[in-house]
Amino acid sequence: MSEKAAPARLAVRKTYKLFIGGAFPRSESGRSYVVTDAKGRFVANASRASRKDARDAVAAARKAFPGWSGRTAYNRGQILYRVAEMLEGRRDQFAAELRDAGRGKAQAGAEVDAAVDRWVWYAGWADKIAAVAGSVNPVSGPFFNFSTPEPTGVVAVVAPDSPLLGLVSVVAPAIVSGNTAVVVASEPAPLPAITLAEVLATSDLPAGVINILTGRRAELAPWLADHMDVNAIDLTGAAPEDVPDLESRAAGNLKRVLRPEGGEDWSAEPGTGRMTAFLETKTVWHPMGV
């Protein structure tokens, strides 16, 4: 007798949540949208964040800022390195999600490796950027004059559609110097960002340092550009036609704005520009001893 065929399993259609304040809440709007692979097949549902979710994320980032910016640079570097270790441990999952986004098998693996390396690269800069961006200034008089960089505060990041390497390349430089971040993930390929959130939630990164929203960039970016408790905004992933309006909104509280360059090669050496874009310089005069 032939064995009976096993009954087909019912597909479990997962709806991924947001990442705010170290937790995974549902969108207060109750909305979600369908995420498909490169061939248009269903992969999962992702939460569609609202204006209220964006406000909650900013509040979480503001709450986390004093503690994160007050840590030693060496400690921040250790924490970023731990994130890289954990990302490496979920390499296969990230690679599978990148294949869903249209990467070939070899390309997906190479991008995960590059993203891990990029985290390690920024971890190494944590206790060095102050030496590069700061200075001891020559003055005429019996004084020392020091210029030192300090984090600007809460940074809103509109992430590019390079869903892992590009994401890491805009988020890591924002937080390594002590800023906290509210990130709008890639709209068509949000799953690597959500998986990164799962890594962050189980790492040593304090709650609220990175908050990740999924949904419509055109809906979320204007509210973040308008928000008076956001100190800077990175528009790398914003549509070119939306950038002038977002810049105008950001001027309301004199936000620092990092404009998209277009055609970024995320595999290229990143340099220090994305770190220094969200630093402010404090200059201190100190009298010399006798």
C-alpha positions as CSV (number, residue, x, y, z in Angstrom):
1,M,0.0,0.0,0.0
2,S,1.2,3.4,-0.8
3,E,1.5,5.9,2.0
4,K,-0.9,8.8,2.1
5,A,0.5,12.1,1.1
6,A,1.0,14.5,4.0
7,P,-1.6,17.2,4.0
8,A,-0.4,20.6,2.8
9,R,0.5,23.0,5.5
10,L,-1.4,26.2,5.9
11,A,1.0,29.1,5.1
12,V,1.6,31.4,8.1
13,R,1.5,34.9,6.8
14,K,3.6,37.0,9.2
15,T,3.0,40.6,9.8
16,Y,6.2,42.3,11.0
17,K,5.9,45.1,13.6
18,L,7.7,48.4,14.2
19,F,10.7,48.8,16.4
20,I,10.3,51.7,18.9
21,G,12.0,52.1,22.2
22,G,13.4,48.6,22.2
23,A,10.0,47.0,21.8
24,F,8.0,45.7,18.8
25,P,4.6,47.5,18.8
26,R,2.0,47.3,16.1
27,S,1.2,50.4,14.2
28,E,-1.4,52.4,16.2
29,S,-3.2,52.9,12.8
30,G,-3.7,49.1,12.5
31,R,-2.5,49.3,8.9
32,S,-0.1,47.1,7.0
33,Y,1.1,46.6,3.5
34,V,2.2,43.6,1.4
35,V,5.9,42.9,0.8
36,T,6.6,41.0,-2.4
37,D,9.8,39.4,-3.7
38,A,11.5,40.4,-7.0
39,K,9.0,38.3,-9.0
40,G,6.0,39.8,-7.3
41,R,5.2,36.9,-5.0
42,F,4.0,37.4,-1.5
43,V,6.7,37.4,1.2
44,A,5.1,39.0,4.3
45,N,3.1,41.9,5.6
46,A,4.9,44.9,7.1
47,S,3.3,47.5,9.5
48,R,2.5,50.8,7.9
49,A,3.6,53.4,10.4
50,S,1.6,56.5,11.1
51,R,2.3,60.1,12.2
52,K,1.6,58.9,15.8
53,D,4.1,56.1,15.4
54,A,6.7,58.6,14.2
55,R,6.1,60.8,17.2
56,D,6.5,57.8,19.6
57,A,9.7,56.9,17.9
58,V,11.1,60.5,18.3
59,A,10.1,60.5,22.0
60,A,11.9,57.2,22.5
61,A,15.0,58.5,20.7
62,R,15.0,61.7,22.8
63,K,14.7,59.7,26.0
64,A,17.6,57.5,25.0
65,F,19.9,60.4,24.0
66,P,21.3,61.5,27.3
67,G,22.4,58.0,28.3
68,W,23.8,57.0,24.9
69,S,25.7,60.3,24.3
70,G,27.0,60.1,27.9
71,R,28.6,56.7,27.4
72,T,32.3,56.6,26.7
73,A,33.3,56.4,23.1
74,Y,35.1,53.1,23.8
75,N,31.9,51.6,25.2
76,R,29.8,52.7,22.1
77,G,32.4,51.1,19.9
78,Q,32.1,47.8,21.9
79,I,28.4,47.9,21.5
80,L,28.6,48.5,17.7
81,Y,31.0,45.6,17.4
82,R,28.6,43.3,19.3
83,V,25.9,44.2,16.8
84,A,28.3,43.2,14.0
85,E,28.9,39.9,15.7
86,M,25.2,39.2,16.0
87,L,24.5,40.2,12.4
88,E,27.2,37.7,11.3
89,G,25.3,35.1,13.3
90,R,22.2,35.6,11.3
91,R,23.9,35.7,7.9
92,D,21.7,33.1,6.3
93,Q,18.5,34.9,7.2
94,F,19.8,38.3,5.9
95,A,21.0,36.6,2.7
96,A,17.6,35.0,2.1
97,E,15.9,38.3,2.5
98,L,18.2,40.0,0.1
99,R,17.5,37.2,-2.4
100,D,13.8,38.0,-2.1
101,A,14.8,41.6,-2.9
102,G,16.3,40.5,-6.1
103,R,20.0,39.8,-5.3
104,G,21.6,36.7,-6.7
105,K,22.9,34.1,-4.2
106,A,26.5,35.2,-4.4
107,Q,25.6,38.9,-4.4
108,A,23.3,38.5,-1.4
109,G,26.1,36.8,0.6
110,A,28.6,39.4,-0.4
111,E,26.3,42.2,0.7
112,V,25.7,40.7,4.2
113,D,29.5,40.3,4.6
114,A,30.0,43.9,3.5
115,A,27.3,45.1,6.0
116,V,29.0,43.2,8.9
117,D,32.4,44.8,7.9
118,R,30.8,48.2,7.7
119,W,29.5,47.9,11.3
120,V,33.0,46.9,12.4
121,W,34.5,49.8,10.5
122,Y,32.3,52.3,12.3
123,A,32.8,50.6,15.6
124,G,36.5,51.3,15.2
125,W,35.8,55.0,14.6
126,A,33.9,55.5,17.9
127,D,36.9,56.5,19.9
128,K,38.8,58.2,17.0
129,I,36.4,60.6,15.4
130,A,36.9,63.2,18.2
131,A,40.6,63.3,17.4
132,V,40.0,63.7,13.7
133,A,37.1,66.3,14.0
134,G,38.4,68.2,17.0
135,S,41.5,70.4,17.4
136,V,43.7,72.4,19.7
137,N,43.6,76.0,18.3
138,P,46.4,78.5,18.2
139,V,45.6,81.6,20.2
140,S,47.4,84.7,21.2
141,G,47.4,84.7,25.0
142,P,48.0,82.5,28.1
143,F,45.1,80.2,27.2
144,F,44.4,76.8,25.8
145,N,41.7,76.7,23.1
146,F,40.0,73.3,22.4
147,S,37.4,72.5,19.8
148,T,35.6,69.2,20.4
149,P,32.8,67.5,18.5
150,E,29.5,66.6,20.2
151,P,26.5,64.7,19.0
152,T,23.7,66.9,17.6
153,G,20.8,64.9,19.1
154,V,17.9,63.0,17.4
155,V,18.6,62.2,13.8
156,A,15.8,61.1,11.4
157,V,17.1,58.9,8.6
158,V,15.2,58.2,5.4
159,A,17.0,55.0,4.4
160,P,17.9,54.1,0.8
161,D,16.5,51.1,-1.1
162,S,19.8,49.3,-0.6
163,P,18.0,47.4,2.1
164,L,21.0,46.2,4.2
165,L,24.4,47.6,3.2
166,G,22.9,51.0,2.4
167,L,20.8,50.9,5.6
168,V,23.9,50.1,7.8
169,S,25.9,52.8,5.9
170,V,23.4,55.5,7.0
171,V,22.5,54.3,10.5
172,A,25.8,53.4,12.0
173,P,27.5,56.8,11.3
174,A,24.5,58.6,12.8
175,I,24.7,56.7,16.2
176,V,28.4,56.0,16.6
177,S,29.2,59.5,17.9
178,G,26.3,59.5,20.4
179,N,23.3,60.5,18.4
180,T,20.0,58.5,18.5
181,A,18.0,57.7,15.4
182,V,14.5,57.3,13.9
183,V,14.8,55.3,10.7
184,V,12.3,55.0,7.9
185,A,13.2,51.7,6.3
186,S,13.2,50.9,2.5
187,E,9.6,50.9,1.4
188,P,9.8,48.0,-1.1
189,A,12.3,45.9,0.8
190,P,11.8,46.5,4.6
191,L,12.5,43.0,5.9
192,P,16.3,43.3,6.3
193,A,15.6,46.4,8.5
194,I,13.2,44.5,10.6
195,T,15.6,41.6,11.0
196,L,18.3,44.2,12.0
197,A,15.8,45.4,14.6
198,E,15.6,41.9,16.0
199,V,19.4,41.9,16.2
200,L,19.4,45.2,18.0
201,A,16.8,44.2,20.5
202,T,18.9,41.3,21.7
203,S,22.2,43.1,21.6
204,D,23.8,45.5,24.1
205,L,22.3,48.6,22.3
206,P,20.1,50.6,24.8
207,A,16.4,50.8,24.0
208,G,15.5,53.8,21.9
209,V,19.0,54.5,20.4
210,I,17.7,53.1,17.0
211,N,14.0,53.1,16.2
212,I,12.8,51.6,12.9
213,L,9.6,52.5,11.1
214,T,8.2,50.7,8.0
215,G,5.6,52.1,5.7
216,R,5.3,54.9,3.1
217,R,8.3,57.3,3.0
218,A,6.2,60.0,1.4
219,E,3.9,59.8,4.4
220,L,6.4,59.6,7.2
221,A,9.3,61.8,6.0
222,P,7.3,65.1,6.1
223,W,6.3,64.6,9.7
224,L,9.9,63.9,10.8
225,A,11.1,66.9,8.8
226,D,8.5,69.0,10.6
227,H,9.1,67.6,14.1
228,M,10.6,70.2,16.4
229,D,12.4,67.6,18.6
230,V,14.3,66.2,15.6
231,N,17.7,67.9,15.4
232,A,18.9,66.6,12.0
233,I,17.6,64.6,9.0
234,D,19.3,62.4,6.5
235,L,17.3,62.5,3.2
236,T,19.4,59.8,1.4
237,G,16.4,57.6,0.6
238,A,13.9,60.4,-0.2
239,A,12.6,60.8,-3.7
240,P,14.4,63.6,-5.5
241,E,11.1,65.5,-6.1
242,D,10.3,65.5,-2.4
243,V,13.7,66.8,-1.2
244,P,13.0,70.6,-1.7
245,D,9.8,70.4,0.4
246,L,11.5,68.3,3.1
247,E,14.4,70.8,3.3
248,S,11.9,73.6,3.6
249,R,10.1,71.8,6.5
250,A,13.4,71.0,8.2
251,A,14.2,74.8,8.3
252,G,11.5,75.2,10.9
253,N,13.9,74.5,13.7
254,L,17.2,74.8,11.8
255,K,17.7,71.0,11.4
256,R,21.0,69.8,10.0
257,V,20.1,68.3,6.6
258,L,22.1,65.7,4.7
259,R,21.0,65.8,1.1
260,P,21.0,62.7,-1.1
261,E,23.9,62.6,-3.5
262,G,22.3,60.2,-6.0
263,G,23.9,57.1,-7.3
264,E,25.8,56.2,-4.1
265,D,28.1,53.3,-4.4
266,W,27.5,51.6,-1.0
267,S,30.4,49.2,-1.5
268,A,32.9,52.1,-1.7
269,E,35.0,53.3,1.3
270,P,32.6,55.4,3.3
271,G,34.9,58.1,4.7
272,T,34.0,60.3,7.7
273,G,31.5,62.6,6.1
274,R,28.4,60.9,7.4
275,M,29.7,61.0,10.9
276,T,30.7,64.6,10.9
277,A,27.4,65.7,9.3
278,F,25.7,65.1,12.6
279,L,28.3,66.6,15.0
280,E,28.4,70.0,16.5
281,T,31.6,71.7,17.6
282,K,32.1,73.1,21.1
283,T,35.0,75.4,21.7
284,V,36.4,75.9,25.2
285,W,38.9,78.4,26.5
286,H,41.0,77.4,29.5
287,P,43.6,79.5,31.2
288,M,47.1,78.1,31.4
289,G,48.6,77.4,34.9
290,V,51.6,79.4,36.1
